[in-house]
């Protein structure tokens, strides 16, 4: 599978962000990518204004335009958007990954909300309720968003459902040690699940959008044995790589941590 990691900085303007998506996905497809992964919060950057005012369902105009683009180019696109919360009277949104391409459209709603470092994502975001494994050209692909990377069970659950690849989309907040934590956590989750992990974050824009930092960059691809195979720096960039998913089968044979779990003890 040839994958493109699109490290970009979204803005407070959904229309401008859609133009960026169209530009970057088209360029990635021209380089032979069949899976194009963009960051979390591409519809609108955190801190760039109300998320509720731009949230739309997956059949809304923004997501429909991305779906049409993906199908026209024959690629699967994973991109961070926001959808309305479920339940009457809930004014929050869901932090949603749209996964769309020739094989159809699915989505993942961020499970673990960033109620940490003095911030409460749950004030404005409704949590998702389940593990999602998407079909990408017949390959099961697990999905995770930003803070999810701190929770190993989500990654092992995806592996239990057949995923050899897990995609993480992020808008990773800046701060002391945060780049080091990002890489460490991505590598750890690859080892926990003996999976290839493709982790794509918002680029470091050199400052916040509004009140929120958008990202630190440093997107990376990690092997099932925790080796960093490819990485980007802090700035906007696109990395196109060929993923060896057969390496996952080899790793699970020599390091069968999934099979060796003590399920009788719940561990």
N, C-alpha and C positions, 0 to 999 in steps of 0.2 A: 504494500500500500504506500503510495506517495502522498505525503501530508505536507501542508503549508501551515506554518505558525505565523499568523499575522499580528505583529505587535504594533498597536496603534494607540492614539490618544483620541478618545471621543470627546465631543463638545456638548454644549447645552442645546444644540439644534438638531432634532431628529432627521430633518431633511438633509442637512449637511453631512450627518453621520451616515445616512444611507448612500450618499454619493461616494463617501470614502469606502464603504463596504463594496459597492459596485466596482470601484477602481481596483481595490486590493484583491478581490476575489477573481476578477477577470485576469489580472496579471499572474496570479497563482495558477489559474487554469492553463494559461499559455505556457507555463513552465512544467505542465504535466501533472499537477496535483489533482488527486481525486477526492481528497478530504481537506477542507480548508477550515481552520480553527481560528476564531477571533476571540477577543476578551469578553469578560463580563461587562455589563452596563454600556453596551455600544449604542443602544437606542438613545440614551441620554447618560452623560457622565454623572456620577455621584457629586452632589454639591452644585449641580448646574441648574437647579430648579426643581419644582414639584415632580415627583415620579408619577403620582396619580394622574396628573393632567396629560401625560403622554402615554400611559399604559393603554394597551389595546389587545384584544384577543388575537389568537394566531391566524384568524381569517381577516384581520384588519389590514389596512393599506400598507403599513411598513413591513410586516411579516410576509404579506402576499408578494410584495416587490422582491424581497430576498428569495422567496420560494421560486418565483418566476426566473430570477437570475440563475439560481442553482440548477434548475432544470434545463434552462437554455444552454448552460455551459457543461452540463453533464457531470457536475460535482456535488458532493455533499458539503453543506455549510453548517458549522456550529457557531452560533453567535448569541451574545447576551442581550436580552430584551427585558421588558417588564409587561406583565399581563395583569388584568384586574383580579383582585382577591375573590376567592370563592365564598359564597354565603351572603345573603341579603343584609345590607346595612354595614358591611365591612368596607371601610374606605381605604384600606391598605392595598398594596399591590403584591404580586408574586415576582420574585427575582428568577426569571425564566431563561433557560437555554433553549433556543429554537434549533432544532436539527432537521434540515430539509435538503432534499435532493431528488434524484431520479427514482429512488426507492420509496418515496413518500415523506411525510412530515410527522415528527413527534416532538416531545419537549420534556424538559426536566425542570422542576421547581426546586430551588435551593433549599436544602433540608436543614442545615445548621446555620442559624442566623448570628450575625456578628454583634453579640451583646458583650463587648469586651473593650478594654482600653478606654473606658468612659463613654462608649458609644452604644446605642441601643437600636440596632437595625430592626428589631421586632416592633418598634413603635410604628414603623411605616410599611413593614413587609410581613406578609403572612407566610409561614413556613410550608414547604412541600411535605408530602406525606409518604414518599416511597422511593425505592431504588429504581432507576430507569436504565435499561440497557438498549441502546439503539442498534438497528441493523444498518451497517454501512457496507454496501457491496457484499452482503452475505456474512460479514464479520461482526460479531457482537461487540459493541463498544460501550463501556461504562461512562457515566457522566458525573461530574462534580463541579461545584462552584466555590472558588475562593476559600472561605473559612472551613468548608467541608474537608479541606486537605488536612486538617488537624484531627480527623476522626477516622481511624483505621478501618472500622467495621464497614463503612460505606464501600471501601475499596475491595475488601474481601468478599462482601456480598455481591458486588459486580462480578468478581472472579467466579464465585459460586454459580452465577447465572451464565457462565460461558465466556465472559469477556477476557480477552488477552490484551486489550488496549483500554486504558482509561484516559479520558480527556478532562483536563481541569481548566476552566476559564476563570480569570480573576481580575480584580481591580485592587491589587494588594497595597494597602496603605503603607506609606513611608514611615521611617522611624529608626531609632538605633537598633541595629541587628536584624532588621526586618528582611533584608536581602538574603542574609545568611540563613534565617529561619525558613524562608521560602524554599531555598534549594534543599535544605536539610529535610524538610517535611515532604517535598516531592520525592526525594530519593527514598525516604523511609516508607512512603506508601507504595512505591514500586516494589520494595523488598517485602512488605507485608503481604502483598497480593501476588508476588512474582508475576507482575504484568509490566508491559511497556506503559509508561506514563508520558503523555504529551501535555505540558502545562504552559498556558499562554496568558500573559498578563497585559494590562494596559502599560504603555510606555511611560517613562518618567518624563512628565511634561515640564519639569523644573519648578513646579509649584502647584498649589491646589486650584481646582475649578470651584469657585465659590469658597465654601468652608471645608471641602473634602479633598484630600490627596487622591489622585486618580490611580497612581501605580508606580512601580519601581522598575518595570521592564524585567529583564533577565529570564525570559521564557526559555524553556529547556525541554529536552527529550531525554528520558532516563530508561535504562535497560531494566529487565526483570531482576537483575542482580544488583541494582542500585548504582550503576555506572552512568555518569553524565555523558551521553553520546554527542549531544549538540547543545549549544546555548547561544543566546543573544546577549547583547549588552543592555544598556538602559534606554537607548534611543529607539525611535520608530524604525522598524525593519521587518522584512519578511524572510523566513527561513523555510526552504523546501527540502525535505529529506525523504529518503526511502526507509520505511519501517520494516524491520525483520521480525514479524510476529511468530515465525517458527522458533525463534530464540526463546520464546515464552515456554513452548512445549519442552525444549531442552532444559530450561531452568527448573521447571516443575518436576522433571524427572530426577535431577540431581539434588534439588533443594525442595522437597515436598512439604513445605510448611502448611499448605492448605490441607493436605491429606493427614498431616500429623497432629492437627488440632484435637484437643480433648473435648469433643462435642458432648460427651456424657457429663462433663463438668461445666458446660457452657462457655468454654474457653478454647 
